[in-house]
Amino acid sequence: MNNRSSEIIKQLNRLANDRSLPMQARNKINDAVRHIRDLQHRLKETIHLSEEYMVDE
């Protein structure tokens, strides 16, 4: 799943840097990239916490 998210982020970054797109569209794409990265970070934290919980049991 992480590889897929990384690939999507790469593709979105390419679009965000495409000067032929309107600035408003590029800004929304950048917002989407930040959102996906935030979700990735939260997922990693959740997985880490659940692994710690399972070790403690």
All heavy atoms as TSV, in Angstrom:
chain	resi	resn	atom	element	x	y	z
A	1	MET	N	N	0.824	-1.188	0.000
A	1	MET	CA	C	0.000	0.000	0.000
A	1	MET	C	C	0.871	1.256	0.000
A	1	MET	O	O	0.563	2.220	-0.690
A	1	MET	CB	C	-0.934	0.009	1.204
A	1	MET	CG	C	-1.864	1.200	1.184
A	1	MET	SD	S	-3.043	1.222	2.517
A	1	MET	CE	C	-2.057	1.824	3.845
A	2	ASN	N	N	1.950	1.239	0.749
A	2	ASN	CA	C	2.819	2.401	0.820
A	2	ASN	C	C	3.445	2.704	-0.541
A	2	ASN	O	O	3.586	3.862	-0.914
A	2	ASN	CB	C	3.901	2.199	1.880
A	2	ASN	CG	C	4.596	3.482	2.228
A	2	ASN	OD1	O	4.023	4.556	2.145
A	2	ASN	ND2	N	5.854	3.376	2.594
A	3	ASN	N	N	3.806	1.637	-1.290
A	3	ASN	CA	C	4.370	1.847	-2.621
A	3	ASN	C	C	3.352	2.507	-3.540
A	3	ASN	O	O	3.705	3.382	-4.332
A	3	ASN	CB	C	4.834	0.521	-3.226
A	3	ASN	CG	C	6.056	-0.019	-2.525
A	3	ASN	OD1	O	6.795	0.716	-1.891
A	3	ASN	ND2	N	6.262	-1.311	-2.623
A	4	ARG	N	N	2.112	2.080	-3.434
A	4	ARG	CA	C	1.050	2.663	-4.270
A	4	ARG	C	C	0.847	4.137	-3.930
A	4	ARG	O	O	0.734	4.980	-4.816
A	4	ARG	CB	C	-0.245	1.873	-4.075
A	4	ARG	CG	C	-1.410	2.411	-4.856
A	4	ARG	CD	C	-1.280	2.103	-6.335
A	4	ARG	NE	N	-2.443	2.581	-7.031
A	4	ARG	CZ	C	-2.404	3.269	-8.164
A	4	ARG	NH1	N	-1.254	3.511	-8.743
A	4	ARG	NH2	N	-3.495	3.696	-8.720
A	5	SER	N	N	0.837	4.455	-2.646
A	5	SER	CA	C	0.679	5.846	-2.234
A	5	SER	C	C	1.843	6.690	-2.727
A	5	SER	O	O	1.648	7.810	-3.204
A	5	SER	CB	C	0.583	5.956	-0.712
A	5	SER	OG	O	-0.569	5.329	-0.239
A	6	SER	N	N	3.034	6.151	-2.647
A	6	SER	CA	C	4.211	6.880	-3.120
A	6	SER	C	C	4.135	7.133	-4.622
A	6	SER	O	O	4.502	8.215	-5.092
A	6	SER	CB	C	5.487	6.109	-2.785
A	6	SER	OG	O	5.640	6.018	-1.395
A	7	GLU	N	N	3.658	6.158	-5.355
A	7	GLU	CA	C	3.514	6.326	-6.807
A	7	GLU	C	C	2.467	7.396	-7.127
A	7	GLU	O	O	2.667	8.229	-8.014
A	7	GLU	CB	C	3.145	5.000	-7.469
A	7	GLU	CG	C	3.093	5.060	-8.970
A	7	GLU	CD	C	4.396	5.486	-9.624
A	7	GLU	OE1	O	5.472	5.131	-9.102
A	7	GLU	OE2	O	4.345	6.186	-10.657
A	8	ILE	N	N	1.372	7.387	-6.392
A	8	ILE	CA	C	0.336	8.402	-6.595
A	8	ILE	C	C	0.882	9.785	-6.272
A	8	ILE	O	O	0.634	10.752	-7.007
A	8	ILE	CB	C	-0.914	8.082	-5.744
A	8	ILE	CG1	C	-1.603	6.834	-6.300
A	8	ILE	CG2	C	-1.879	9.264	-5.704
A	8	ILE	CD1	C	-2.692	6.278	-5.414
A	9	ILE	N	N	1.647	9.894	-5.202
A	9	ILE	CA	C	2.252	11.179	-4.834
A	9	ILE	C	C	3.184	11.662	-5.939
A	9	ILE	O	O	3.178	12.849	-6.298
A	9	ILE	CB	C	2.980	11.075	-3.482
A	9	ILE	CG1	C	1.951	10.961	-2.355
A	9	ILE	CG2	C	3.892	12.269	-3.252
A	9	ILE	CD1	C	2.542	10.648	-1.001
A	10	LYS	N	N	3.991	10.774	-6.504
A	10	LYS	CA	C	4.880	11.160	-7.606
A	10	LYS	C	C	4.083	11.713	-8.781
A	10	LYS	O	O	4.438	12.744	-9.367
A	10	LYS	CB	C	5.707	9.960	-8.080
A	10	LYS	CG	C	6.843	9.586	-7.186
A	10	LYS	CD	C	7.588	8.406	-7.799
A	10	LYS	CE	C	8.568	7.802	-6.825
A	10	LYS	NZ	N	9.225	6.607	-7.378
A	11	GLN	N	N	3.002	11.007	-9.139
A	11	GLN	CA	C	2.187	11.455	-10.267
A	11	GLN	C	C	1.517	12.794	-9.979
A	11	GLN	O	O	1.451	13.681	-10.847
A	11	GLN	CB	C	1.143	10.392	-10.608
A	11	GLN	CG	C	1.758	9.130	-11.174
A	11	GLN	CD	C	0.736	8.017	-11.355
A	11	GLN	OE1	O	-0.456	8.210	-11.173
A	11	GLN	NE2	N	1.216	6.840	-11.718
A	12	LEU	N	N	1.033	12.957	-8.750
A	12	LEU	CA	C	0.414	14.232	-8.379
A	12	LEU	C	C	1.439	15.363	-8.378
A	12	LEU	O	O	1.121	16.483	-8.799
A	12	LEU	CB	C	-0.262	14.123	-7.016
A	12	LEU	CG	C	-1.537	13.292	-6.972
A	12	LEU	CD1	C	-2.003	13.114	-5.527
A	12	LEU	CD2	C	-2.625	13.923	-7.812
A	13	ASN	N	N	2.651	15.084	-7.928
A	13	ASN	CA	C	3.691	16.108	-7.950
A	13	ASN	C	C	4.017	16.539	-9.373
A	13	ASN	O	O	4.263	17.726	-9.633
A	13	ASN	CB	C	4.957	15.619	-7.242
A	13	ASN	CG	C	4.861	15.771	-5.746
A	13	ASN	OD1	O	4.236	16.699	-5.243
A	13	ASN	ND2	N	5.482	14.862	-5.025
A	14	ARG	N	N	4.022	15.581	-10.297
A	14	ARG	CA	C	4.250	15.934	-11.703
A	14	ARG	C	C	3.155	16.891	-12.189
A	14	ARG	O	O	3.430	17.878	-12.871
A	14	ARG	CB	C	4.292	14.686	-12.577
A	14	ARG	CG	C	5.558	13.902	-12.425
A	14	ARG	CD	C	5.630	12.758	-13.440
A	14	ARG	NE	N	6.671	11.837	-13.035
A	14	ARG	CZ	C	6.475	10.591	-12.620
A	14	ARG	NH1	N	5.261	10.089	-12.599
A	14	ARG	NH2	N	7.479	9.834	-12.252
A	15	LEU	N	N	1.917	16.576	-11.839
A	15	LEU	CA	C	0.807	17.446	-12.231
A	15	LEU	C	C	0.917	18.822	-11.565
A	15	LEU	O	O	0.664	19.847	-12.193
A	15	LEU	CB	C	-0.530	16.809	-11.861
A	15	LEU	CG	C	-1.009	15.668	-12.737
A	15	LEU	CD1	C	-2.258	15.045	-12.136
A	15	LEU	CD2	C	-1.277	16.155	-14.152
A	16	ALA	N	N	1.288	18.820	-10.293
A	16	ALA	CA	C	1.388	20.082	-9.555
A	16	ALA	C	C	2.469	20.993	-10.144
A	16	ALA	O	O	2.383	22.215	-10.015
A	16	ALA	CB	C	1.680	19.810	-8.089
A	17	ASN	N	N	3.447	20.401	-10.805
A	17	ASN	CA	C	4.524	21.189	-11.415
A	17	ASN	C	C	4.282	21.483	-12.894
A	17	ASN	O	O	5.102	22.124	-13.541
A	17	ASN	CB	C	5.858	20.462	-11.250
A	17	ASN	CG	C	6.297	20.431	-9.804
A	17	ASN	OD1	O	6.141	21.405	-9.086
A	17	ASN	ND2	N	6.818	19.302	-9.369
A	18	ASP	N	N	3.141	21.051	-13.402
A	18	ASP	CA	C	2.797	21.264	-14.813
A	18	ASP	C	C	2.303	22.698	-14.992
A	18	ASP	O	O	1.201	23.048	-14.574
A	18	ASP	CB	C	1.724	20.255	-15.234
A	18	ASP	CG	C	1.391	20.336	-16.707
A	18	ASP	OD1	O	1.764	21.328	-17.374
A	18	ASP	OD2	O	0.741	19.388	-17.200
A	19	ARG	N	N	3.120	23.511	-15.622
A	19	ARG	CA	C	2.791	24.941	-15.788
A	19	ARG	C	C	1.614	25.187	-16.734
A	19	ARG	O	O	1.107	26.299	-16.796
A	19	ARG	CB	C	4.026	25.705	-16.301
A	19	ARG	CG	C	5.217	25.622	-15.383
A	19	ARG	CD	C	5.007	26.454	-14.167
A	19	ARG	NE	N	6.199	26.379	-13.312
A	19	ARG	CZ	C	6.189	26.668	-12.044
A	19	ARG	NH1	N	5.083	27.049	-11.476
A	19	ARG	NH2	N	7.288	26.586	-11.335
A	20	SER	N	N	1.202	24.144	-17.450
A	20	SER	CA	C	0.055	24.334	-18.345
A	20	SER	C	C	-1.267	24.284	-17.582
A	20	SER	O	O	-2.305	24.693	-18.113
A	20	SER	CB	C	0.064	23.286	-19.466
A	20	SER	OG	O	-0.180	21.995	-18.940
A	21	LEU	N	N	-1.239	23.789	-16.359
A	21	LEU	CA	C	-2.452	23.754	-15.529
A	21	LEU	C	C	-2.636	25.083	-14.819
A	21	LEU	O	O	-1.655	25.738	-14.439
A	21	LEU	CB	C	-2.355	22.633	-14.489
A	21	LEU	CG	C	-2.371	21.203	-15.006
A	21	LEU	CD1	C	-2.161	20.236	-13.847
A	21	LEU	CD2	C	-3.683	20.898	-15.701
A	22	PRO	N	N	-3.873	25.476	-14.582
A	22	PRO	CA	C	-4.112	26.719	-13.832
A	22	PRO	C	C	-3.570	26.610	-12.403
A	22	PRO	O	O	-3.528	25.518	-11.825
A	22	PRO	CB	C	-5.637	26.843	-13.806
A	22	PRO	CG	C	-6.151	25.884	-14.826
A	22	PRO	CD	C	-5.101	24.846	-15.014
A	23	MET	N	N	-3.155	27.730	-11.868
A	23	MET	CA	C	-2.578	27.761	-10.520
A	23	MET	C	C	-3.539	27.186	-9.485
A	23	MET	O	O	-3.124	26.466	-8.575
A	23	MET	CB	C	-2.190	29.193	-10.140
A	23	MET	CG	C	-1.524	29.292	-8.778
A	23	MET	SD	S	-0.021	28.317	-8.614
A	23	MET	CE	C	1.136	29.412	-9.368
A	24	GLN	N	N	-4.821	27.469	-9.620
A	24	GLN	CA	C	-5.803	26.956	-8.663
A	24	GLN	C	C	-5.806	25.427	-8.661
A	24	GLN	O	O	-5.852	24.800	-7.602
A	24	GLN	CB	C	-7.196	27.488	-8.985
A	24	GLN	CG	C	-8.252	27.055	-7.987
A	24	GLN	CD	C	-9.625	27.607	-8.326
A	24	GLN	OE1	O	-9.849	28.156	-9.403
A	24	GLN	NE2	N	-10.563	27.454	-7.401
A	25	ALA	N	N	-5.731	24.823	-9.828
A	25	ALA	CA	C	-5.705	23.360	-9.919
A	25	ALA	C	C	-4.422	22.826	-9.300
A	25	ALA	O	O	-4.443	21.826	-8.566
A	25	ALA	CB	C	-5.816	22.916	-11.373
A	26	ARG	N	N	-3.301	23.473	-9.575
A	26	ARG	CA	C	-2.021	23.031	-9.014
A	26	ARG	C	C	-2.020	23.140	-7.496
A	26	ARG	O	O	-1.486	22.263	-6.800
A	26	ARG	CB	C	-0.880	23.829	-9.629
A	26	ARG	CG	C	-0.731	23.477	-11.099
A	26	ARG	CD	C	0.271	24.257	-11.888
A	26	ARG	NE	N	1.331	24.873	-11.165
A	26	ARG	CZ	C	1.879	26.025	-11.507
A	26	ARG	NH1	N	1.462	26.684	-12.561
A	26	ARG	NH2	N	2.861	26.533	-10.807
A	27	ASN	N	N	-2.650	24.179	-6.964
A	27	ASN	CA	C	-2.740	24.327	-5.505
A	27	ASN	C	C	-3.589	23.219	-4.889
A	27	ASN	O	O	-3.245	22.685	-3.828
A	27	ASN	CB	C	-3.321	25.688	-5.140
A	27	ASN	CG	C	-2.339	26.815	-5.372
A	27	ASN	OD1	O	-1.131	26.598	-5.434
A	27	ASN	ND2	N	-2.855	28.020	-5.506
A	28	LYS	N	N	-4.680	22.856	-5.543
A	28	LYS	CA	C	-5.532	21.777	-5.029
A	28	LYS	C	C	-4.792	20.445	-5.074
A	28	LYS	O	O	-4.934	19.613	-4.172
A	28	LYS	CB	C	-6.835	21.699	-5.825
A	28	LYS	CG	C	-7.782	22.824	-5.500
A	28	LYS	CD	C	-9.102	22.662	-6.194
A	28	LYS	CE	C	-10.031	23.799	-5.787
A	28	LYS	NZ	N	-11.383	23.587	-6.274
A	29	ILE	N	N	-4.003	20.240	-6.113
A	29	ILE	CA	C	-3.202	19.015	-6.206
A	29	ILE	C	C	-2.187	18.970	-5.075
A	29	ILE	O	O	-2.002	17.932	-4.436
A	29	ILE	CB	C	-2.517	18.911	-7.586
A	29	ILE	CG1	C	-3.573	18.706	-8.671
A	29	ILE	CG2	C	-1.483	17.792	-7.601
A	29	ILE	CD1	C	-3.059	18.882	-10.097
A	30	ASN	N	N	-1.542	20.086	-4.804
A	30	ASN	CA	C	-0.582	20.145	-3.697
A	30	ASN	C	C	-1.263	19.861	-2.362
A	30	ASN	O	O	-0.701	19.181	-1.502
A	30	ASN	CB	C	0.122	21.505	-3.645
A	30	ASN	CG	C	1.270	21.589	-4.615
A	30	ASN	OD1	O	1.986	20.614	-4.840
A	30	ASN	ND2	N	1.464	22.756	-5.200
A	31	ASP	N	N	-2.482	20.363	-2.193
A	31	ASP	CA	C	-3.244	20.067	-0.972
A	31	ASP	C	C	-3.514	18.566	-0.851
A	31	ASP	O	O	-3.419	17.988	0.233
A	31	ASP	CB	C	-4.572	20.824	-0.950
A	31	ASP	CG	C	-4.401	22.318	-0.692
A	31	ASP	OD1	O	-3.324	22.726	-0.212
A	31	ASP	OD2	O	-5.358	23.066	-0.979
A	32	ALA	N	N	-3.851	17.943	-1.974
A	32	ALA	CA	C	-4.104	16.499	-1.975
A	32	ALA	C	C	-2.849	15.723	-1.596
A	32	ALA	O	O	-2.908	14.759	-0.826
A	32	ALA	CB	C	-4.609	16.055	-3.344
A	33	VAL	N	N	-1.700	16.145	-2.105
A	33	VAL	CA	C	-0.429	15.494	-1.768
A	33	VAL	C	C	-0.163	15.599	-0.272
A	33	VAL	O	O	0.194	14.614	0.381
A	33	VAL	CB	C	0.737	16.091	-2.589
A	33	VAL	CG1	C	2.072	15.608	-2.060
A	33	VAL	CG2	C	0.591	15.751	-4.059
A	34	ARG	N	N	-0.350	16.786	0.281
A	34	ARG	CA	C	-0.144	16.959	1.732
A	34	ARG	C	C	-1.092	16.077	2.533
A	34	ARG	O	O	-0.703	15.487	3.547
A	34	ARG	CB	C	-0.310	18.430	2.118
A	34	ARG	CG	C	0.903	19.283	1.814
A	34	ARG	CD	C	0.789	20.663	2.449
A	34	ARG	NE	N	-0.268	21.469	1.853
A	34	ARG	CZ	C	-0.138	22.197	0.754
A	34	ARG	NH1	N	1.010	22.221	0.119
A	34	ARG	NH2	N	-1.139	22.911	0.301
A	35	HIS	N	N	-2.319	15.978	2.079
A	35	HIS	CA	C	-3.311	15.149	2.773
A	35	HIS	C	C	-2.905	13.673	2.750
A	35	HIS	O	O	-2.968	12.983	3.772
A	35	HIS	CB	C	-4.685	15.340	2.128
A	35	HIS	CG	C	-5.768	14.562	2.779
A	35	HIS	ND1	N	-6.276	14.875	4.024
A	35	HIS	CD2	C	-6.444	13.463	2.370
A	35	HIS	CE1	C	-7.212	14.003	4.343
A	35	HIS	NE2	N	-7.331	13.138	3.354
A	36	ILE	N	N	-2.471	13.190	1.599
A	36	ILE	CA	C	-2.042	11.790	1.485
A	36	ILE	C	C	-0.835	11.531	2.373
A	36	ILE	O	O	-0.771	10.512	3.064
A	36	ILE	CB	C	-1.739	11.426	0.018
A	36	ILE	CG1	C	-3.026	11.441	-0.805
A	36	ILE	CG2	C	-1.057	10.060	-0.073
A	36	ILE	CD1	C	-2.798	11.360	-2.300
A	37	ARG	N	N	0.118	12.456	2.388
A	37	ARG	CA	C	1.293	12.279	3.253
A	37	ARG	C	C	0.904	12.263	4.726
A	37	ARG	O	O	1.457	11.492	5.508
A	37	ARG	CB	C	2.322	13.378	2.975
A	37	ARG	CG	C	3.067	13.155	1.695
A	37	ARG	CD	C	4.180	14.145	1.520
A	37	ARG	NE	N	4.939	13.855	0.325
A	37	ARG	CZ	C	5.375	14.757	-0.521
A	37	ARG	NH1	N	5.152	16.045	-0.304
A	37	ARG	NH2	N	6.057	14.410	-1.585
A	38	ASP	N	N	-0.052	13.124	5.096
A	38	ASP	CA	C	-0.531	13.145	6.474
A	38	ASP	C	C	-1.194	11.814	6.832
A	38	ASP	O	O	-0.952	11.259	7.907
A	38	ASP	CB	C	-1.516	14.299	6.672
A	38	ASP	CG	C	-2.014	14.395	8.096
A	38	ASP	OD1	O	-1.180	14.370	9.032
A	38	ASP	OD2	O	-3.253	14.506	8.281
A	39	LEU	N	N	-1.986	11.278	5.919
A	39	LEU	CA	C	-2.615	9.978	6.160
A	39	LEU	C	C	-1.575	8.872	6.281
A	39	LEU	O	O	-1.702	7.987	7.140
A	39	LEU	CB	C	-3.601	9.647	5.034
A	39	LEU	CG	C	-4.862	10.493	4.971
A	39	LEU	CD1	C	-5.656	10.161	3.717
A	39	LEU	CD2	C	-5.710	10.316	6.213
A	40	GLN	N	N	-0.538	8.912	5.449
A	40	GLN	CA	C	0.545	7.925	5.542
A	40	GLN	C	C	1.204	7.989	6.916
A	40	GLN	O	O	1.470	6.968	7.543
A	40	GLN	CB	C	1.617	8.184	4.483
A	40	GLN	CG	C	1.316	7.678	3.123
A	40	GLN	CD	C	2.467	7.951	2.173
A	40	GLN	OE1	O	2.989	9.061	2.117
A	40	GLN	NE2	N	2.847	6.938	1.434
A	41	HIS	N	N	1.467	9.211	7.368
A	41	HIS	CA	C	2.118	9.398	8.669
A	41	HIS	C	C	1.243	8.854	9.796
A	41	HIS	O	O	1.728	8.142	10.681
A	41	HIS	CB	C	2.423	10.882	8.875
A	41	HIS	CG	C	3.099	11.181	10.172
A	41	HIS	ND1	N	4.408	10.843	10.424
A	41	HIS	CD2	C	2.636	11.766	11.295
A	41	HIS	CE1	C	4.720	11.214	11.648
A	41	HIS	NE2	N	3.662	11.779	12.198
A	42	ARG	N	N	-0.038	9.165	9.749
A	42	ARG	CA	C	-0.962	8.677	10.781
A	42	ARG	C	C	-1.054	7.152	10.770
A	42	ARG	O	O	-1.119	6.521	11.821
A	42	ARG	CB	C	-2.349	9.269	10.581
A	42	ARG	CG	C	-2.429	10.734	10.897
A	42	ARG	CD	C	-3.831	11.222	10.708
A	42	ARG	NE	N	-3.915	12.665	10.806
A	42	ARG	CZ	C	-5.057	13.323	10.755
A	42	ARG	NH1	N	-6.200	12.675	10.608
A	42	ARG	NH2	N	-5.060	14.632	10.843
A	43	LEU	N	N	-1.075	6.574	9.576
A	43	LEU	CA	C	-1.138	5.125	9.465
A	43	LEU	C	C	0.110	4.480	10.057
A	43	LEU	O	O	0.014	3.493	10.799
A	43	LEU	CB	C	-1.308	4.711	8.004
A	43	LEU	CG	C	-1.390	3.215	7.732
A	43	LEU	CD1	C	-2.580	2.596	8.452
A	43	LEU	CD2	C	-1.464	2.963	6.237
A	44	LYS	N	N	1.275	5.045	9.774
A	44	LYS	CA	C	2.520	4.511	10.339
A	44	LYS	C	C	2.498	4.569	11.861
A	44	LYS	O	O	2.911	3.627	12.537
A	44	LYS	CB	C	3.729	5.284	9.809
A	44	LYS	CG	C	4.082	4.935	8.397
A	44	LYS	CD	C	5.286	5.737	7.927
A	44	LYS	CE	C	5.565	5.484	6.464
A	44	LYS	NZ	N	6.690	6.310	5.984
A	45	GLU	N	N	2.017	5.697	12.408
A	45	GLU	CA	C	1.923	5.826	13.866
A	45	GLU	C	C	0.975	4.787	14.443
A	45	GLU	O	O	1.271	4.168	15.466
A	45	GLU	CB	C	1.442	7.227	14.246
A	45	GLU	CG	C	2.474	8.307	14.068
A	45	GLU	CD	C	1.927	9.677	14.441
A	45	GLU	OE1	O	0.691	9.827	14.594
A	45	GLU	OE2	O	2.743	10.596	14.585
A	46	THR	N	N	-0.164	4.591	13.800
A	46	THR	CA	C	-1.147	3.619	14.280
A	46	THR	C	C	-0.578	2.209	14.250
A	46	THR	O	O	-0.751	1.440	15.200
A	46	THR	CB	C	-2.427	3.703	13.427
A	46	THR	OG1	O	-2.939	5.039	13.490
A	46	THR	CG2	C	-3.471	2.726	13.912
A	47	ILE	N	N	0.100	1.869	13.171
A	47	ILE	CA	C	0.711	0.537	13.064
A	47	ILE	C	C	1.763	0.358	14.145
A	47	ILE	O	O	1.815	-0.685	14.810
A	47	ILE	CB	C	1.311	0.327	11.654
A	47	ILE	CG1	C	0.185	0.209	10.634
A	47	ILE	CG2	C	2.213	-0.898	11.623
A	47	ILE	CD1	C	0.650	0.236	9.189
A	48	HIS	N	N	2.570	1.383	14.357
A	48	HIS	CA	C	3.605	1.309	15.386
A	48	HIS	C	C	2.992	1.103	16.771
A	48	HIS	O	O	3.454	0.255	17.544
A	48	HIS	CB	C	4.463	2.574	15.356
A	48	HIS	CG	C	5.538	2.599	16.374
A	48	HIS	ND1	N	6.673	1.821	16.281
A	48	HIS	CD2	C	5.666	3.300	17.518
A	48	HIS	CE1	C	7.452	2.043	17.330
A	48	HIS	NE2	N	6.861	2.943	18.093
A	49	LEU	N	N	1.940	1.855	17.070
A	49	LEU	CA	C	1.293	1.722	18.378
A	49	LEU	C	C	0.659	0.344	18.546
A	49	LEU	O	O	0.729	-0.245	19.626
A	49	LEU	CB	C	0.240	2.813	18.566
A	49	LEU	CG	C	0.775	4.222	18.764
A	49	LEU	CD1	C	-0.376	5.223	18.763
A	49	LEU	CD2	C	1.578	4.331	20.041
A	50	SER	N	N	0.055	-0.161	17.484
A	50	SER	CA	C	-0.573	-1.479	17.601
A	50	SER	C	C	0.484	-2.572	17.773
A	50	SER	O	O	0.254	-3.548	18.491
A	50	SER	CB	C	-1.456	-1.770	16.398
A	50	SER	OG	O	-0.696	-1.916	15.226
A	51	GLU	N	N	1.630	-2.403	17.127
A	51	GLU	CA	C	2.712	-3.374	17.307
A	51	GLU	C	C	3.236	-3.346	18.742
A	51	GLU	O	O	3.520	-4.377	19.330
A	51	GLU	CB	C	3.846	-3.101	16.321
A	51	GLU	CG	C	3.497	-3.474	14.890
A	51	GLU	CD	C	4.531	-3.034	13.889
A	51	GLU	OE1	O	5.431	-2.232	14.238
A	51	GLU	OE2	O	4.451	-3.483	12.735
A	52	GLU	N	N	3.369	-2.156	19.298
A	52	GLU	CA	C	3.806	-2.028	20.693
A	52	GLU	C	C	2.794	-2.677	21.627
A	52	GLU	O	O	3.165	-3.334	22.589
A	52	GLU	CB	C	3.990	-0.552	21.075
A	52	GLU	CG	C	5.238	0.082	20.522
A	52	GLU	CD	C	5.385	1.521	20.966
A	52	GLU	OE1	O	4.461	2.073	21.603
A	52	GLU	OE2	O	6.436	2.100	20.685
A	53	TYR	N	N	1.505	-2.483	21.342
A	53	TYR	CA	C	0.459	-3.049	22.182
A	53	TYR	C	C	0.518	-4.573	22.156
A	53	TYR	O	O	0.405	-5.231	23.176
A	53	TYR	CB	C	-0.911	-2.556	21.700
A	53	TYR	CG	C	-2.073	-3.161	22.446
A	53	TYR	CD1	C	-2.393	-2.725	23.725
A	53	TYR	CD2	C	-2.834	-4.181	21.870
A	53	TYR	CE1	C	-3.457	-3.276	24.413
A	53	TYR	CE2	C	-3.888	-4.735	22.559
A	53	TYR	CZ	C	-4.205	-4.294	23.828
A	53	TYR	OH	O	-5.240	-4.838	24.507
A	54	MET	N	N	0.747	-5.125	20.967
A	54	MET	CA	C	0.792	-6.590	20.840
A	54	MET	C	C	2.010	-7.160	21.557
A	54	MET	O	O	1.939	-8.258	22.111
A	54	MET	CB	C	0.801	-6.984	19.367
A	54	MET	CG	C	-0.513	-6.642	18.668
A	54	MET	SD	S	-0.542	-7.213	16.986
A	54	MET	CE	C	-0.994	-8.906	17.253
A	55	VAL	N	N	3.121	-6.439	21.557
A	55	VAL	CA	C	4.333	-6.903	22.247
A	55	VAL	C	C	4.118	-6.879	23.763
A	55	VAL	O	O	4.563	-7.774	24.482
A	55	VAL	CB	C	5.547	-6.031	21.852
A	55	VAL	CG1	C	6.739	-6.315	22.757
A	55	VAL	CG2	C	5.910	-6.256	20.390
A	56	ASP	N	N	3.401	-5.876	24.243
A	56	ASP	CA	C	3.160	-5.726	25.678
A	56	ASP	C	C	2.231	-6.799	26.234
A	56	ASP	O	O	2.241	-7.078	27.420
A	56	ASP	CB	C	2.587	-4.347	25.986
A	56	ASP	CG	C	3.610	-3.241	25.818
A	56	ASP	OD1	O	4.820	-3.557	25.774
A	56	ASP	OD2	O	3.222	-2.075	25.720
A	57	GLU	N	N	1.426	-7.400	25.387
A	57	GLU	CA	C	0.454	-8.385	25.893
A	57	GLU	C	C	1.111	-9.662	26.320
A	57	GLU	O	O	2.018	-10.195	26.004
A	57	GLU	CB	C	-0.613	-8.678	24.838
A	57	GLU	CG	C	-1.600	-7.552	24.746
A	57	GLU	CD	C	-2.761	-7.928	23.829
A	57	GLU	OE1	O	-2.662	-8.854	23.007
A	57	GLU	OE2	O	-3.797	-7.301	23.957
